[in-house]
Amino acid sequence: MMQNLERESWYVGNLVGVPIFAHWSALIMVLMVAAGSYQQPVVLVVTLIVLIFAILLHELGHGLTAQAFGSRGITITLWAFGGLCRSTRDPARIGRELAIVAAGPAVSLALAVIGWIAAKQLYNVDLLSPMSGYALYKTGSLLALFVVKLYHVNLWLFIFNMMPIYPMDGGQLVYNAALGVTRRQLLARQITLTLAVPGAIGLFCWQTELITVLQLGGGIGDWANQLGFNDLFLAVLLAFIVRSAFLILA
C-alpha cells in the first residue's frame, strides 16, 4: 500500500516547493479527532487545523532536510496514519539518514515548546489536563484553545514518532544507529524488530492508562471497559506499523 499511496492520492497544493497530496484514508483521521473533541464543532475544527498544520510541518522537516542534502522528488502525502514524506536519495549514507529522520520530530518538539510557552505566558494554563483547551474556549478564548492544542498535538506527535517502532521515526533512528555501529544489516534489522513489538505494546498500555487502572485497584476487565474509539484506532495503527516493520525488515 505504501508504494501506491501517492498514486491513489489527490494533489492539493504546494508548500515551499514541495507537492502536497491527500489520500482518501485521511478521512479516518477526521473521524478519530471527531471522536475526541467533546462534541464541540469549534474544538473539532481547531484540533483538525492544528493537527494538519503539525503533520505538514513535521513532514516538511524531513523533506527540507533531505532537500538540503541533495535529495530529489520530495513529496508529502496526508493519509489515515498521519503523513508520509518521500524522496529519492541514497540510504547508504547513515549520517545523512539520521539527520533527515530526526528533523521531523525536532520540528514537532519545537512546535510543542512554542505552544507550551504561549499557553503558560498568556494564560497560565494547566497543560497536564487534556480538557484545558476546551475549558479556556468556554471562557471565550479561541486563541487559548489554539495554543493549548498546538502543545498537546505536537507533544503527542513527538512522543509517538520517537517510539522505537519501525518504520516510525524512532524505529528508523534505531535501525540507522544500529547499522552505523555494527555495520551488519541483518543484526541492525534484528535489533530494530526486537524493539518494535514491546515498543508498540508499551505505547498502547501507556496511552490507554493500563498501569494507572491497575495501580488504582482495577482489573483488566475495568481497563477494557473504558477503551474507546481512539484506543481501537491506536491498536489498529500500531498493529499496521508492526506488520509493516516485519514486512520491510524480516
N, C-alpha and C positions, 0 to 999 in steps of 0.2 A: 504493500500500500504506500510505503514511504516514497518509492520511486514514481508512483503515479499521482502523488498528492498535488503537485503543481499543475500537471496536465489536466486534472479534474477540477481545477480552481478557476475563479474569475479574477481577471485583472481589475484592481480597484484604484490604483493610483501609483504615484512615485514619490518617495521620500528621500531627499538629498541624493538623488541619482539611483536609488535602489528601488526596483519594481516591487510593489506590494500585491499579493494575491490573497483571496479568501476562499477557503474550501467550504462546501455546503455543511460539513460537520461542525463548523464553528457555531452553528445554532445550538449545539449541545452545551457550549459554554454559557450561552444566554440562559438556557434552562437552569443550569447549575447556579448562576448568580441570582436568578429569579427565585429559586427555592430558598435562598438565604438572605433575602432582602427585606424580611419582616413585612411583606405585602404592601410596601410603600413605593409607589411609582417613582418618586423623586430619588429615593435611596437606590432603587434599581438602576435608573438612568445614570446617576453619578458613579455608581460602582462599575457599570459597564464601560463608561468613558475612561475611568481611571485604569481599569483592567486592560483595555485595548491599548491605551497610551503606554502603560507599563510594559506590556508584551512587545509592542513595536520598538520601544527604546532598548529593551533588553536584547532583542534580536539585532537591532541596529548596532549595538555594541559589538556583537560578533562580526557583523558584516563590515563595518567601517575598519575594524582592526584587521580583518582579513584583507580588505582592500589596501590598507597601508602596507601590508606585506606582499602586495603584488597579485593577489587572487583576482579571478575574473568570474563573470557570470553570477554575480551575487543577487539573490532574490530572497524575499521574506514571504512566508505563507502562514496565514492565520487558519487554525483548524481546531478540532474538538479539544485537543490537549494543550492548547496554547499557541506557540509559534514555532516555526522552523526556518532557520537561515541556511541557505545552500550556497555553495561557491565552488569554483574549480581551483584546486590547489594540490600541492604535493604533501600528503600527510606524513611523509617520512621525516620531515623537519620537526622534531619533537618540541624544541623550544618555542618555535612559532606556533605550533598547535596548542601548547599550554597557554600562550598569551591570548590566542583567539578565543579559546573556550572560556578562559577566566574573565574576559571582557564583559560578557553578558551579565553574570552575577555581580560584577563590580558596579555596573550601571544600576541594577536593582537595589543594591545596598546603598548607593549614593542617593537614589530617589527616596528610599526609606528614611535615611538620615535627614534629608530635606523636609520630609513630611513630619518627622518627629520634632525637629527644631521649630517648625512653623506652628505645630499644634501646641507645643509647650510654651513658646514665647507669646503667641497670640491669644491662646485660650486656656492655658494651664490645665489641659485635659488629662484624665487618667487613660493612657493609651493601652493599658493592660486589658481594658474591657472592650470586647468587640462591639458592644452597644454604644460606645462613647460617641461615635459619629452621629448615630441616629438620635441620641439624646440632645446633642447640640443642634441638629437640624430642627428638632421640635421647638427649640427656642428661637428659630428663625434665621440661623446662621448657615447658609448654603456653603460658604467658603470653608467653614469649620468642618462640615461633612467631607468636603473635597480633600482637605489636608490630612484628616484622620484616615480616610480611605487610601490616600497616597502612601501613608505609612504602613497600614495593615497589608494592603495588596502587595506592595513591593517587598516587605519583610517576608511574607509568605512565599513569593516567587524566589527570593534569595535562598531561604531555607530549603524549599522544595527542590530547586535546581542544584543545590550543593550536596544533596544526599548522594552517597556513593552507589548510585544505581544507573548503570549504563543502559541506554545512551544519553541520559541526562548529563548536564554539565559536570556534576560531581563525579559521576562514573567515568566520563571521558578524561577528567583530570587524573583519576586513579590509574586508568589504563595507560595514559601517556607518561605519567610519572614512573609507573612500574616498568614500562618499556624502556624509558630512559635510563633507569638504574640497572635493570637486569640485562638489557639488550637481547632478551629472549621473548619473542612474540607469544609463544604458547604459554609461558609462565605468566606473562602480563595478562593474558586472557583469563587464565585460571584464577589469578588474584582478583580480577575485576568481577568475575562471575561469583566467586565465593562471597564477596561483599554485597552483591546485588540483592540476594534473597533476604538476608537478615536486615539489610537496609530498608527494603520495602516493607517488611513486617513491622520493623521498629517505627517507621514513619506512620504507618496506619494506626498502630496502637497509641502512639503519641497524639495524633490528630483526633482520634476518637475517644481519648481520655480513658483508656482501659485501666491504666495504672491508678489514676485518680479514683475510679469507681471501686477498684479492689481495696485501695487504702481506706476508703470510707466504709468498708464492710460489705459492699455489694458483691454479687457473683457475676459469672459470665452471662447468665440469663438477664440480669439487670442491665448489664452493658449492652447486650444485643438488643434489648427492647428500646434503648434510646437512640439507636442508629437511625439515620435519616437518609434522604435522597443524596445529599452531598457525600455522605460516608460511602454509599453504594457507588457513586461516581468515582470516588477516590480509589476504592477497591478495584474497580474495572480498569481505571487508569494505570494503577501500579501493576496489575496482572499483565496488561498490554505491554508495559515498559519492560518488565522482567522477561516476558516472552520474546520481545524484540532483542534483548541482550543475549539470550541463548541462541536465537537465530543468527545474530551477527557474529558472535564470538565463539560459539561452540564448534 
